[in-house]
Amino acid sequence: MVIKKVLIANRGEIALRIMRTCKEMGIKTVAVFSEADRNALFVRYADEAYCIGPPVSSASYLDFEKIIKVAKATKADAIHPGYGFLSENPVFARRLESEGITLIGPSAEAMEVMGSKLAAKETAKRHNIPLVPGSEGAVADLEEAKAIALEIGFPLLIKASAGGGGKGMRIVENAESIDEQLNLAMNEARSAFGDASVFIERYVKSPRHIEIQVLADKHGNVVHLFERECSIQRRHQKVVEEAPSSVLTPDLREAMGECAVSISKACDYVGAGTVEFLLDDQLNFFFLEMNTRLQVEHPVSEMITGIDLVRQQILVAGGQPLAFSQSDIKMKGHALEVRVYAEDPTNNFLPDIGTLKTYVRPQGPGIRVDDGFEEGMQIPIYYDPMIAKLIAYANTREEAIDRMIRAIDEYDISGVKTTLKFCQFAINHDAFRSGNFDTHFVQDHFSPEELEVENKQNEEALSAFLALDLIRGVDAPSAQEPTKRSNWKSTRNRL
Ligand code: MV4
């Protein structure tokens, strides 16, 4: 089947990102949008665009009856769901199958298996993929939980089978609290997910979060595109992602890659997917879960492999076999991504939505900005407050970090508070630079004062330079430089 027209069932930067590849492939695009996104860039970029309802997601981006109606009316061959919204919804996938519309993604069955953490772990176990020691399947009652605890020791972790991304997790420190925690976890799981099944794992103390990008076609070919390191996160919200990881050896990379390919084959996976692992401080890895969608941080994998993941998703959805094998895929250089949010890092990351009064993107060598906004636009309150993904690519990790720091300096956003300085703090930290960090990085190293102190230091440095100006006279060439630098942002619009 040749895909000639794609409906993008998403919004913002990812809708635009998908449309750009469609355009390169000569594929027509259909946007669907809510009333809050009337003026969005992705709506203007599409060949056709249809309003599908009010801002609240349940009445627009999640309302698949409306979306399918538009797909039929516009004769779209396929739907790309992006990430979030309908992207991992097996009910939607099944509906599209019965409507004869191609989903750019895996089958409903693959989504179902991986949507259940227990089913996913069972699949992994059958294929000898390492798992964190813990219960086999759901824990039935307190007696069983206690028996497992006796075996694996404390602290342990109770997780909801229907959870994921940290939702429904509880740490149990000692035998006395296991009763209470188990009850809370099961009740929470029942009310949040409609499924009370929970399982137990040993708590891995200082883990790194490493995920492997996979790509599978409809002919049983599966390859991996190496790893992404996503340990720098705050409350399960990723802050910095990079590829490759600074701690993986070639052997470890190959072993994890093979496990990722094997679990993908086990669920007859099709398309782009991500297999998540925990890596402990002894470099043991354990399968966590599989995400059956294109991920937010996919650009770092694209940068180091030169492979356009959206193009590959579309090709395999159309039935084409992958045009390359594992040995053809090489990684080169280093890529970093930071997520720029409209949040105030000095005020507990409170969303700070409003109008982008100034919005000037960084440019230059090795910089990619995936966003969906322009100066003067309003960031809607109804959705995730991510403004942009800033990606830096260079030959080495050090150069990529320096390049990212430069790009963050160039990024000029006013009207809303952003996490840019927080991201800069993170990647410039000794622990990050040295590669010696884990998922507790933000908790261990960040406090709002870090940003306030930095602001103050900048002010002090500026006053010192200004004082120098006075002493030397403003015409002195050595005194010109810092004054110019400090004025860079305020004068740029006039340059
Ligand atoms: C764990 C863990 C430690 N031990 N499992 C959080 C998200 C979900 N995908 C799995 N998560 C974790 N599972 C065991 N047995 C620590 C985490 C975890 C984490 C994992 C990846 C990235 C960030 C994290 C932050 C806190 C906890």
Boltz pocket constraint, residues with backbone or C-beta under 6 A from the ligand:
constraints:
  - pocket:
      binder: B
      contacts: [[A, 132], [A, 157], [A, 164], [A, 165], [A, 166], [A, 167], [A, 201], [A, 202], [A, 203], [A, 204], [A, 205], [A, 207], [A, 208], [A, 209], [A, 230], [A, 231], [A, 233], [A, 236], [A, 276], [A, 278], [A, 288], [A, 289], [A, 439]]
      max_distance: 6.0
